[in-house]
């Protein structure tokens, strides 16, 4: 179904949530973070609400809100919880939906289940948010291979950071994936500047066709 995407990253703290917020705002989508690990400070759902100007009715509640800022499998274990795939059905919403994973595609949900395994079950197109920084070719190609080996549909790569044309082109050529665009680092980051940057560097038709 068009307009429904999973956003995963090649690593943690690369701007995945910022891109998810931009996409949520551009599509007027509902947003869902299945598992939030770490509750001190602003959560990812709160950041997306702030940066996309999305109303509270389309920021869906997390299925699990875990106190420890760590991999979900570990954070859940600290609270005596085991999260299974059955605990994380895709929300039934009208219209577009952006789902944000935790960190990278191979982050564990429990001792036997990775986020990439969930993506394979869900069968929604995945957008890989990739840094343009050093190491991105290796991290991005490994993410592509991990998803493709599980039969996960890959919609394309959204780069984040300064333009590094050779790295971006190399990833998309070797990985045989579409380069969706690049979100630059925004110094004065807010809903308006983020929407402006997304509109300048991405083609909305790539997400609505």
C-alpha positions in Angstrom: 0.0 0.0 0.0 1.4 3.4 -1.0 2.4 5.8 1.7 3.2 3.1 4.3 6.9 2.8 5.1 9.3 1.5 7.7 12.3 3.7 8.4 15.4 1.9 9.7 19.0 3.2 10.1 22.5 2.0 9.4 23.4 2.9 13.0 22.2 4.8 16.0 22.2 8.6 16.3 22.5 9.3 12.6 19.3 11.3 12.2 16.8 8.6 11.5 14.2 10.1 13.7 14.6 13.5 12.1 14.1 11.9 8.7 11.1 10.0 10.0 9.6 13.3 11.2 10.2 14.9 7.8 8.5 12.1 6.0 5.6 12.0 8.5 5.1 15.7 8.0 5.4 15.5 4.2 2.9 12.7 3.9 0.6 13.8 6.6 1.1 10.3 7.9 0.5 8.6 11.2 3.7 7.7 13.0 4.4 4.6 15.1 7.5 3.7 17.2 6.7 0.1 18.3 9.3 0.0 21.1 10.8 3.0 22.9 13.8 2.2 25.0 14.8 5.1 27.2 12.3 7.5 28.7 14.6 10.3 30.1 14.3 13.4 28.0 12.4 13.6 24.7 11.3 10.3 23.2 11.3 9.6 19.5 7.5 10.0 19.3 7.7 13.3 21.0 10.5 14.5 18.7 8.5 13.5 15.6 5.4 15.3 17.0 7.5 18.4 17.5 9.4 18.3 14.2 6.4 17.3 12.0 3.7 19.5 13.6 1.7 16.3 13.7 -1.4 16.3 16.0 -1.5 13.9 18.9 -4.2 11.8 17.2 -1.7 10.6 14.5 1.3 10.0 16.8 0.4 6.5 17.8 1.3 5.1 21.3 4.3 2.9 21.6 3.4 -0.7 22.4 6.3 -0.8 24.8 7.9 2.1 26.7 11.0 0.8 28.5 13.0 2.8 31.0 16.6 1.6 30.1 18.2 3.4 27.1 19.6 0.2 25.5 18.8 -2.4 22.9 15.1 -3.3 23.3 15.8 -6.9 24.2 18.0 -5.8 27.1 15.8 -3.0 28.2 12.8 -5.3 28.2 14.7 -7.9 30.2 15.4 -5.4 32.9 11.7 -5.1 33.4 11.0 -8.8 33.2 9.4 -8.5 29.7 9.8 -10.6 26.6 8.6 -8.8 23.4 7.4 -11.1 20.6 6.3 -10.5 17.1 2.7 -11.1 18.1 3.0 -8.1 20.5 3.7 -5.8 17.6 1.0 -6.0 14.9 1.0 -3.1 12.4 -1.6 -0.5 13.5 -4.7 -0.3 11.3 -4.9 3.4 10.4 -6.5 5.3 7.5 -3.9 6.8 5.1 -0.1 6.9 5.2 1.9 5.4 8.1 5.6 5.8 9.0 7.0 3.1 11.3 10.4 3.8 12.9 12.6 1.0 14.1 15.2 1.1 16.8 18.8 1.9 15.8 19.8 -0.4 12.9 18.0 -3.3 11.2 19.8 -6.0 13.2 18.9 -4.6 16.6 17.4 -7.4 18.7 13.8 -7.3 19.9 14.3 -10.4 22.0 17.0 -13.1 22.1 15.7 -14.7 18.9 14.1 -11.9 17.0 15.7 -8.9 15.2 14.0 -5.8 13.8 14.8 -7.1 10.3 12.8 -10.2 11.1 9.9 -8.1 12.0 10.2 -6.1 8.8 10.2 -9.4 6.9 6.9 -10.3 8.6 5.4 -6.9 8.0 6.3 -6.8 4.3 6.1 -3.0 4.1 8.8 -1.1 2.0 11.8 -0.1 4.1 13.6 3.2 3.8 17.2 3.0 4.9 18.4 6.2 6.6 22.1 6.3 6.1 24.8 8.8 7.3 27.1 10.2 4.7 30.0 10.0 7.2 33.0 7.8 7.2 32.1 4.1 7.2 28.7 4.5 5.6 29.5 2.3 2.6 30.2 -0.7 4.7 27.3 -0.1 7.1 24.8 0.7 4.4 25.7 -2.3 2.2 25.5 -4.7 5.2 22.1 -3.3 6.0 20.9 -3.8 2.4 22.2 -7.4 2.5 20.6 -8.2 5.8 17.2 -6.9 4.6 17.4 -8.4 1.2 18.4 -11.8 2.5 15.2 -11.9 4.5 13.0 -10.9 1.6 12.4 -7.4 3.0 11.3 -4.9 0.2 13.7 -1.9 0.1 12.2 1.3 -1.1 15.5 3.2 -1.2 18.1 5.0 0.8 17.7 8.5 2.4 21.1 10.0 3.1 21.6 12.3 6.1 24.5 14.8 6.3 26.9 16.6 4.0 26.9 15.5 0.4 29.5 12.8 -0.3 28.6 12.0 -3.8 31.0 9.1 -4.4 29.8 7.3 -1.2 26.2 7.8 -2.0 26.5 6.7 -5.6 28.6 3.7 -4.6 26.1 2.5 -2.1 23.2 2.7 -4.5 25.1 1.2 -7.4 26.5 -1.8 -5.5 23.4 -2.2 -3.4 21.1 -1.8 -6.4 18.8 0.5 -4.5 17.2 3.9 -5.3 18.8 7.1 -3.9 15.8 8.9 -2.6 17.6 12.1 -1.6 19.8 13.6 1.1 18.7 15.5 4.2 21.4 18.1 5.1 22.3 18.9 8.7 20.0 21.7 9.8 21.4 24.1 12.4 18.1 25.7 13.4 16.0 22.5 13.4 12.3 22.9 13.8 9.2 21.8 11.9 9.4 24.7 9.3 13.1 24.3 8.5 12.8 20.5 8.3 9.9 20.6 6.0 11.7 23.2 3.8 14.9 21.0 3.7 12.8 17.8 2.8 11.0 19.6 0.0 14.3 20.9 -1.4 16.1 17.6 -1.4 13.4 14.9 -1.9 10.7 14.3 -4.5 7.4 13.6 -2.7 6.3 11.6 -5.7 8.9 8.9 -4.7 6.8 8.4 -1.6 3.2 8.7 -2.9 3.3 6.8 -6.2 
